Amino acid sequence: IYSKTADAKSGGFVHTSFKWKYISKKEILSRTAFYLGGIIAERIIFGEENITNGSESDIEKATTFVTRMLKESGMGELPANYQVADATTNNNLFDFDKKVNQQVKNLIEQAEKLAFKTLKQQELLLVKMADFLSDNRMLQKDKIKVFLFKYAKDFNRNSIIENGDNLFYRKHLKQKVDEFNITSENSLVTINSFSLNKDAIK
């Protein structure tokens, strides 16, 4: 997290690099809340009337992200691609009834509530980090962990994801294979038992 940069024309920023490249449906809400964190933090600390346009790019990212997930990536109610109606999009669906737009709006509203709830619960952590950044130009990963361990409320250290490559899908696939293996073994035992009983009858 950078509160000051060497470039006089640049303000502070947060560099984010997720540990995995794919985005699952269950992540949409939390990632959108993440994007809205800046403006919600301003609202909590300074009050609604004192929020600034500093979160403009984050709000744009949140809106674009949710819209893309629902209109392009098939994460909405229907796995379809929606486009603005023009001569170049004849093969795509159009959101004439604005139903998908309403879903986007609903998700952003839910994400806003989640961001507020989370930051309100972690207000001590928020204030401590903000205070540190008011005196220092940046807060690095290891230092952020120290703040989390010291000030975060009901925080589980094991929830930190250091490597997301095999976070869910590989493990889940292996479990499915094991389930089928167990089922196959049980079926084989049943077949063998039936054969033995048949021979016994003869």
C-alpha positions as CSV (number, residue, x, y, z in Angstrom):
1,I,0.0,0.0,0.0
2,Y,1.5,3.3,-1.1
3,S,0.3,6.6,0.5
4,K,2.9,8.7,-1.3
5,T,4.9,8.1,-4.5
6,A,8.0,9.5,-6.1
7,D,5.9,10.9,-8.9
8,A,4.5,14.2,-7.8
9,K,1.5,13.8,-10.1
10,S,0.6,10.4,-8.7
11,G,-1.3,9.9,-5.5
12,G,-1.3,6.8,-3.3
13,F,-2.4,3.4,-4.5
14,V,-2.8,-0.2,-3.5
15,H,-1.0,-2.8,-5.7
16,T,-3.0,-6.1,-5.7
17,S,-1.8,-9.4,-7.1
18,F,-4.2,-12.3,-6.5
19,K,-2.6,-15.7,-6.0
20,W,-4.8,-17.3,-8.6
21,K,-5.8,-16.2,-12.1
22,Y,-9.3,-17.7,-12.4
23,I,-12.4,-16.0,-10.8
24,S,-15.1,-18.2,-9.4
25,K,-18.8,-17.2,-9.0
26,K,-18.5,-17.2,-5.2
27,E,-15.7,-14.6,-5.3
28,I,-17.7,-11.9,-7.2
29,L,-19.3,-10.3,-4.2
30,S,-16.2,-10.2,-2.0
31,R,-14.0,-8.9,-4.9
32,T,-16.5,-6.1,-5.6
33,A,-16.6,-5.2,-1.9
34,F,-12.8,-5.1,-2.0
35,Y,-12.9,-2.6,-4.9
36,L,-15.4,-0.4,-2.9
37,G,-13.3,-0.5,0.3
38,G,-11.7,2.9,-0.3
39,I,-14.8,5.0,-0.5
40,I,-16.4,3.0,2.3
41,A,-13.3,3.6,4.5
42,E,-13.6,7.4,3.8
43,R,-17.3,7.3,4.7
44,I,-16.5,5.5,8.0
45,I,-13.6,7.7,9.1
46,F,-14.5,11.1,7.6
47,G,-18.3,11.0,7.2
48,E,-20.5,10.9,4.1
49,E,-20.2,14.6,3.4
50,N,-16.4,14.4,3.3
51,I,-15.8,11.5,0.9
52,T,-13.7,12.4,-2.1
53,N,-13.2,11.4,-5.7
54,G,-10.1,9.5,-4.8
55,S,-11.9,6.2,-5.2
56,E,-13.1,7.0,-8.7
57,S,-10.9,4.4,-10.4
58,D,-11.9,1.7,-7.9
59,I,-15.6,2.4,-8.4
60,E,-15.0,2.1,-12.1
61,K,-13.2,-1.2,-11.6
62,A,-16.1,-2.5,-9.4
63,T,-18.7,-1.6,-11.9
64,T,-16.7,-3.0,-14.9
65,F,-15.9,-6.1,-13.0
66,V,-19.5,-7.0,-12.0
67,T,-20.8,-6.1,-15.5
68,R,-18.2,-8.2,-17.2
69,M,-18.8,-11.2,-14.9
70,L,-22.6,-11.1,-15.6
71,K,-22.7,-10.0,-19.2
72,E,-19.6,-11.7,-20.7
73,S,-18.4,-14.5,-18.4
74,G,-21.8,-16.3,-17.9
75,M,-21.9,-15.7,-14.1
76,G,-25.5,-14.4,-14.1
77,E,-28.7,-16.3,-14.2
78,L,-28.1,-17.3,-17.8
79,P,-24.7,-18.3,-19.2
80,A,-25.0,-15.9,-22.1
81,N,-23.0,-12.9,-23.6
82,Y,-24.8,-9.6,-23.6
83,Q,-23.8,-6.6,-25.8
84,V,-25.0,-3.2,-26.7
85,A,-27.2,-3.6,-29.8
86,D,-25.3,-2.4,-32.9
87,A,-24.2,-3.6,-36.4
88,T,-21.2,-5.5,-35.0
89,T,-23.0,-7.6,-32.3
90,N,-25.6,-9.4,-34.3
91,N,-24.8,-12.8,-32.8
92,N,-25.1,-11.7,-29.1
93,L,-28.0,-11.2,-26.8
94,F,-29.2,-7.8,-25.9
95,D,-30.4,-6.8,-22.4
96,F,-33.5,-5.1,-23.7
97,D,-35.5,-5.5,-20.5
98,K,-32.5,-4.3,-18.4
99,K,-32.7,-7.4,-16.2
100,V,-28.9,-8.0,-16.2
101,N,-28.3,-4.3,-15.4
102,Q,-30.6,-4.7,-12.4
103,Q,-28.6,-7.8,-11.3
104,V,-25.4,-5.7,-11.6
105,K,-26.9,-3.0,-9.5
106,N,-28.1,-5.5,-6.8
107,L,-24.6,-7.0,-6.6
108,I,-22.9,-3.6,-6.2
109,E,-25.4,-2.7,-3.4
110,Q,-24.7,-6.0,-1.6
111,A,-20.9,-5.5,-2.0
112,E,-21.3,-2.0,-0.6
113,K,-23.0,-3.4,2.5
114,L,-20.4,-6.1,2.9
115,A,-17.5,-3.6,2.6
116,F,-19.2,-1.4,5.3
117,K,-19.8,-4.3,7.6
118,T,-16.3,-5.7,7.2
119,L,-14.5,-2.3,7.7
120,K,-16.8,-1.3,10.6
121,Q,-15.9,-4.6,12.3
122,Q,-12.2,-4.0,11.6
123,E,-12.3,-0.3,12.3
124,L,-9.3,-0.4,14.8
125,L,-7.2,-2.1,12.1
126,L,-8.3,0.4,9.5
127,V,-7.5,3.4,11.7
128,K,-4.1,2.0,12.8
129,M,-3.1,1.3,9.2
130,A,-4.3,4.7,8.0
131,D,-2.4,6.4,10.8
132,F,0.8,4.6,9.9
133,L,0.4,5.5,6.2
134,S,-0.2,9.2,7.2
135,D,3.4,9.2,8.5
136,N,5.0,6.7,6.1
137,R,5.0,6.5,2.3
138,M,4.2,2.7,2.1
139,L,3.1,-0.3,4.0
140,Q,4.6,-3.6,2.8
141,K,3.2,-7.1,2.9
142,D,5.1,-8.3,6.0
143,K,4.2,-5.2,7.9
144,I,0.5,-5.6,6.9
145,K,0.6,-9.1,8.4
146,V,1.9,-7.6,11.7
147,F,-1.1,-5.1,11.7
148,L,-3.5,-8.0,10.9
149,F,-2.2,-10.2,13.7
150,K,-2.2,-7.3,16.2
151,Y,-5.4,-5.4,15.5
152,A,-7.8,-7.5,13.3
153,K,-10.8,-8.7,15.1
154,D,-11.6,-12.5,15.0
155,F,-8.8,-13.0,12.5
156,N,-7.6,-16.5,11.6
157,R,-4.0,-16.6,10.5
158,N,-4.7,-19.7,8.5
159,S,-7.1,-17.8,6.3
160,I,-4.1,-16.1,4.6
161,I,-3.6,-17.6,1.2
162,E,0.0,-17.7,0.2
163,N,-0.4,-19.9,-2.9
164,G,-3.7,-20.2,-4.7
165,D,-2.6,-22.5,-7.5
166,N,-4.3,-25.5,-6.0
167,L,-6.7,-23.6,-3.8
168,F,-9.9,-25.6,-4.7
169,Y,-10.3,-27.2,-8.0
170,R,-7.4,-29.7,-8.1
171,K,-8.2,-30.9,-4.5
172,H,-11.9,-31.2,-5.3
173,L,-11.1,-33.2,-8.5
174,K,-8.9,-35.6,-6.5
175,Q,-11.7,-36.0,-4.0
176,K,-14.2,-36.8,-6.8
177,V,-11.8,-39.4,-8.2
178,D,-11.5,-41.0,-4.8
179,E,-15.3,-41.1,-4.4
180,F,-15.7,-42.9,-7.8
181,N,-12.9,-45.3,-6.9
182,I,-14.7,-46.2,-3.6
183,T,-18.0,-46.6,-5.5
184,S,-16.3,-48.8,-8.1
185,E,-14.8,-51.0,-5.4
186,N,-18.2,-51.4,-3.7
187,S,-19.8,-52.4,-7.0
188,L,-17.1,-55.0,-7.6
189,V,-17.6,-56.5,-4.2
190,T,-21.4,-56.7,-4.8
191,I,-20.9,-58.4,-8.2
192,N,-18.4,-60.9,-6.7
193,S,-20.8,-61.7,-3.9
194,F,-23.7,-62.2,-6.3
195,S,-21.6,-64.5,-8.4
196,L,-20.6,-66.6,-5.4
197,N,-24.2,-66.9,-4.2
198,K,-25.3,-67.9,-7.7
199,D,-22.6,-70.7,-7.7
200,A,-23.7,-71.8,-4.3
201,I,-27.3,-72.2,-5.5
202,K,-26.1,-74.4,-8.4
